[in-house]
């Protein structure tokens, strides 16, 4: 498997409108053996970028390297990449074994070696007992595994996956997340995976590139991107966030921020100067809910609020609380406390620790 290096890639479909860019000056590097996710809303450019790596779409500008090889102008059949499609694209008239052997056959590999390769990759995806079946005789999860085996049998330099779980039902999709990651990592494959599903990316990726309007907004590990979003779009797209604007009143080891709902604290390095206007983001699960009026502590701010709604979801409760300035925040109550969540109309205090306040 090879690393992937993308340098200043741009794609314009209508050259008469050069400012309308599907992909806009994107640069990134995917390490050898890394499972790298392109995450973003529909129309953000993630699939166009994947297609340019595969050679199915030509870039308007920029370069693409697989390992040390510049493949920008190389046709799709000469790039040695393998693409797992959203609908799997298995040949319906072929058996599982014939589907998996198709790539090596097109490369001129001898029949005996093709059978050995097919047996090996089908064993990896635990489908070796289905070699004589046709795709119509398989479940969605089984078809997905065969599609992955077919891609691996071609021994590509990189594996490209275009929302491969989107056709599965919710329960099977959840089961296949960890299974698909395990399968890909067990092969040592360099993989680029496109999805709009935040939880899929968070649970599977080594690193994530969050895209919007053809540009990369942020690259990092799932935890880094979630805990330290670079801007409001990333914070809002990757999970949920409560946002409030304020003014920096004091800097130092702890930054004090005055907001319309009360005072917040933030523990940040190299933060904005006193007097600066900032937007704070607090994740719903990082808010601690206390009944009644509670005083602030040196490490945590206290915002008075009223519960205006809630949903009990078994292992957690999701509450909506109205602050003093009429902003409505979401608060996630986990564990046993979810069963004892306060009712609508209850007066509460939202405790927010300084390390959980992120400026975006």
C-alpha positions in Angstrom: 0.0 0.0 0.0 1.1 3.6 -0.7 0.7 6.9 0.9 -1.5 9.6 -0.8 -0.4 13.2 -1.3 -2.7 15.8 -2.8 -1.3 19.2 -3.7 -3.6 22.2 -4.3 -6.3 20.2 -6.1 -9.1 22.2 -7.7 -12.0 21.0 -9.7 -14.2 23.4 -11.8 -16.9 21.6 -13.9 -18.0 24.7 -15.8 -15.0 26.7 -17.0 -17.3 29.6 -17.9 -17.9 29.9 -14.2 -14.4 29.5 -12.7 -15.4 30.8 -9.2 -17.9 27.9 -8.8 -15.4 25.2 -7.6 -16.5 21.7 -6.6 -13.1 21.3 -4.9 -11.1 24.4 -4.1 -7.4 24.3 -3.6 -7.3 21.2 -1.3 -4.0 19.8 0.0 -3.6 16.8 2.3 -1.5 13.7 3.0 -2.8 10.3 3.9 -0.1 8.1 5.5 0.6 4.5 4.4 -1.9 2.2 6.2 -4.1 5.1 7.5 -7.9 5.0 7.5 -8.7 8.6 6.4 -12.2 10.0 6.3 -13.6 12.8 4.1 -16.6 14.0 6.1 -19.0 16.7 5.1 -22.6 17.6 4.0 -24.0 16.8 0.5 -22.3 18.9 -2.2 -19.2 19.7 -0.1 -16.8 18.1 -2.7 -15.8 15.0 -0.8 -17.0 12.5 -3.5 -15.5 14.7 -6.3 -12.2 14.6 -4.4 -12.4 10.8 -4.1 -13.1 10.4 -7.8 -10.1 12.5 -8.6 -7.9 10.2 -6.5 -9.4 7.2 -8.3 -8.9 8.8 -11.8 -12.6 8.9 -12.6 -12.6 12.7 -12.6 -9.8 14.9 -13.9 -8.7 17.9 -11.7 -8.7 21.4 -13.1 -5.5 22.2 -11.2 -3.1 20.5 -8.7 -1.3 17.2 -8.4 -2.0 13.8 -7.0 0.7 11.4 -5.8 0.4 7.7 -4.9 3.6 7.0 -3.0 6.4 8.6 -5.0 4.4 8.4 -8.3 2.6 11.4 -9.8 -0.7 10.0 -11.1 -2.4 13.2 -11.9 -2.5 12.5 -15.7 -2.6 8.7 -15.4 -5.8 7.0 -16.5 -8.0 5.1 -14.0 -7.0 1.7 -15.2 -3.3 2.5 -14.7 -3.5 3.9 -11.1 -3.9 0.7 -9.2 -6.6 2.0 -6.9 -9.7 0.1 -5.9 -13.1 1.7 -5.3 -15.9 0.3 -3.1 -19.1 1.8 -4.4 -22.2 2.9 -2.4 -24.3 0.2 -4.1 -21.4 -2.3 -4.1 -21.6 -2.8 -7.9 -21.3 -6.6 -7.8 -21.8 -8.4 -11.0 -25.2 -10.1 -10.6 -24.5 -13.0 -13.0 -21.2 -13.9 -11.3 -20.7 -16.0 -8.2 -18.9 -14.5 -5.1 -15.7 -16.2 -6.2 -16.0 -14.9 -9.8 -16.7 -11.3 -8.5 -13.6 -11.4 -6.3 -11.4 -12.9 -9.0 -12.5 -10.3 -11.6 -9.8 -7.7 -10.8 -6.8 -10.1 -10.9 -8.3 -11.7 -14.0 -8.3 -8.3 -15.8 -4.6 -8.0 -14.8 -3.8 -11.3 -16.5 -3.1 -13.2 -13.3 -3.1 -17.0 -13.7 -6.2 -18.9 -12.7 -4.6 -20.8 -9.8 -3.2 -17.6 -8.3 -6.6 -15.9 -8.7 -8.2 -18.7 -6.8 -5.6 -18.5 -4.1 -6.0 -14.7 -3.8 -9.8 -14.9 -3.7 -9.7 -17.6 -1.0 -7.3 -15.5 1.1 -9.3 -12.2 0.9 -12.7 -14.0 1.4 -11.2 -15.6 4.5 -10.3 -12.1 5.8 -13.9 -10.9 5.4 -15.3 -14.2 6.7 -17.1 -15.0 3.4 -15.1 -18.1 2.3 -18.2 -20.3 2.7 -20.2 -18.4 0.2 -18.0 -18.7 -2.9 -20.7 -20.3 -5.1 -23.5 -17.9 -4.3 -24.7 -15.0 -6.5 -25.1 -11.5 -5.0 -28.9 -11.8 -5.0 -28.5 -14.7 -2.5 -26.6 -12.5 0.0 -27.7 -10.0 2.6 -26.7 -6.4 2.4 -23.9 -6.9 5.0 -22.6 -9.9 3.1 -22.6 -8.0 -0.2 -20.6 -5.3 1.4 -18.0 -7.7 2.6 -17.8 -9.3 -0.9 -17.3 -5.8 -2.4 -14.5 -5.2 0.0 -12.9 -8.5 -0.8 -13.1 -7.8 -4.5 -11.3 -4.5 -4.0 -8.6 -6.1 -1.8 -8.1 -8.9 -4.3 -6.8 -6.4 -6.9 -4.0 -5.6 -4.5 -4.4 -1.8 -4.9 -2.0 0.9 -3.8 -4.9 2.5 -2.0 -8.5 1.6 -1.2 -11.3 4.1 -1.8 -14.7 3.8 -0.2 -17.7 5.9 -1.2 -20.3 5.7 1.6 -20.2 1.8 1.6 -22.6 1.5 4.6 -25.3 3.9 3.5 -27.5 1.2 1.9 -27.7 -0.9 5.1 -30.4 -0.6 7.7 -29.5 1.3 10.9 -28.8 -1.7 13.1 -26.6 -3.5 10.6 -24.8 -0.2 9.7 -24.0 0.2 13.4 -22.7 -3.4 13.6 -20.6 -3.0 10.4 -18.7 0.1 11.6 -16.3 -1.7 13.9 -16.3 -4.8 11.6 -15.3 -2.8 8.5 -12.6 -0.9 10.4 -11.2 -4.1 11.7 -11.1 -5.7 8.2 -9.4 -2.7 6.6 -6.8 -2.3 9.4 -6.1 -6.0 9.3 -4.9 -5.7 5.7 -2.7 -2.7 6.3 -4.5 -0.9 3.5 -4.2 2.8 2.9 -7.9 3.8 2.7 -9.9 7.0 2.0 -13.5 6.8 3.1 -16.2 9.3 2.1 -19.2 9.8 4.4 -21.7 12.4 5.6 -22.3 10.3 8.8 -20.5 12.0 11.7 -20.8 8.9 14.0 -19.5 6.7 11.3 -16.4 8.9 10.9 -15.9 9.3 14.7 -16.1 5.6 15.4 -13.9 4.4 12.5 -11.4 7.0 11.4 -7.7 7.4 12.2 -8.1 11.0 11.0 -10.9 13.1 9.6 -10.9 15.9 7.1 -14.1 18.0 7.5 -15.1 19.6 4.2 -17.5 22.4 3.3 -18.0 24.3 0.1 -15.1 22.5 -1.6 -12.6 23.3 1.1 -11.1 21.4 4.0 -12.1 23.2 7.2 -10.1 21.0 9.6 -8.0 17.8 9.7 -7.4 15.8 12.9 -8.1 12.7 14.9 -11.8 12.2 15.8 -11.1 13.3 19.4 -9.1 16.4 18.4 -11.7 17.6 15.9 -14.6 17.0 18.3 -12.9 18.5 21.4 -11.1 21.3 19.6 -13.2 22.4 16.5 -11.4 25.0 14.5 -14.6 27.0 13.6 -18.3 27.1 14.2 -19.1 25.0 11.1 -16.9 22.1 12.4 -18.3 22.4 15.9 -21.9 22.4 14.6 -21.5 19.6 12.0 -19.5 17.2 14.1 -21.9 16.6 17.0 -24.0 19.2 18.7 -23.0 22.4 20.4 -24.4 25.2 22.4 -23.1 28.6 21.1 -23.1 32.0 22.8 -21.3 35.2 22.1 -19.4 37.1 24.7 -16.6 39.6 25.5 -13.3 38.7 27.0 -13.2 40.5 30.4 -10.0 39.0 31.8 -7.1 37.0 30.5 -4.6 34.8 32.3 -4.5 31.1 33.4 -8.3 31.3 33.1 -10.0 33.6 30.6 -13.2 35.2 31.9 -15.9 35.8 29.3 -18.9 38.0 30.0 -22.0 36.7 28.1 -25.7 37.8 28.1 -26.5 34.6 30.1 -23.8 35.1 32.7 -20.1 34.7 33.1 -18.1 31.8 31.5 -14.6 30.6 32.2 -12.2 29.2 29.6 -8.9 27.5 29.9 -7.1 28.3 26.7 -3.5 29.0 25.6 -2.8 32.1 23.6 -6.4 33.3 23.7 -7.8 36.6 22.5 -7.0 39.8 24.2 -9.2 41.5 26.8 -12.1 43.3 25.1 -12.3 40.9 22.1 -15.7 39.5 21.0 -15.7 35.7 20.9 -18.1 32.8 20.3 -18.1 30.1 22.9 -19.1 26.4 22.1 -20.0 24.0 24.8 -21.0 20.4 24.0 -24.3 19.2 25.6 -22.7 16.3 27.4 -20.1 18.6 29.0 -22.7 20.6 30.9 -23.5 19.5 34.4 -27.0 20.1 35.6 -27.8 21.0 39.2 -31.2 21.5 40.7 -32.0 25.0 42.0 -29.6 27.9 42.4 -25.9 27.0 42.7 -23.0 29.3 43.1 -20.1 29.4 40.6 -16.9 27.7 41.6 -13.3 28.7 40.7 -13.1 26.0 38.0 -16.7 26.2 36.7 -19.2 28.9 35.8 -22.8 28.7 36.9 -25.6 29.7 34.5 -29.2 29.9 35.9 -31.8 28.2 33.6 -35.2 26.7 33.3 -36.0 23.2 31.8 -38.4 23.7 28.9 -38.4 20.2 27.4 -36.8 16.8 27.5 -36.6 13.4 25.9 -35.8 10.2 27.8 -33.8 7.8 25.7 -33.0 5.0 28.1 -29.3 5.4 28.7 -29.6 9.1 28.6 -32.0 12.1 28.7 -31.7 15.1 26.3 -33.0 18.3 28.0 -33.6 21.7 26.6 -33.0 24.6 29.0 -33.7 28.3 28.6 -31.0 30.6 29.9 -31.5 34.1 31.4 -31.1 35.7 28.0 -33.7 33.4 26.4 -31.1 31.3 24.6 -32.0 27.6 24.6 -29.3 25.1 25.3 -29.2 21.3 25.0 -28.0 19.3 28.0 -27.3 15.6 27.9 -27.8 13.7 31.1 -26.1 10.3 31.2 -26.4 7.1 33.2 -28.6 6.7 36.2 -29.2 10.5 36.4 -31.2 10.2 33.1 -34.0 8.5 34.9 -34.2 11.3 37.5 -33.9 14.2 35.1 -35.8 17.3 36.2 -39.2 17.9 34.8 -40.3 20.7 32.5 -40.5 24.0 34.4 -37.8 23.1 36.9 -35.3 25.8 37.9 -31.8 24.5 37.4 -28.2 25.7 37.2 -25.9 24.7 34.3 -22.4 24.2 35.5 -19.7 24.6 32.8 -16.1 23.8 33.6 -13.5 26.0 32.0 -11.8 23.2 30.1 -15.1 22.5 28.3 -15.5 25.9 26.8 -14.1 26.2 23.3 -13.8 29.4 21.3 -14.8 29.1 17.6 
